[in-house]
Amino acid sequence: MLKDKPYKLTDGKGLRLWVKPNGSKEWRYRFELRSSRRVSRLTLSLFENR
């Protein structure tokens, strides 16, 4: 399902899939380390060779 603007799909527990208008996708996961109280994000991108 492609749209004109980027959009996200979420599981409600910090995992999100960002989908861009060109069809590229990024998995993002938000997490907090108890020792630092800092919220961090891990991003994995998928790239296709065309």
Beta strands, then each sheet from edge to edge (+ up, - down):
strand 1: 7-10
strand 2: 15-19
strand 3: 25-32
strand 4: 39-46
sheet 1: 1+ 2- 3+ 4-
end
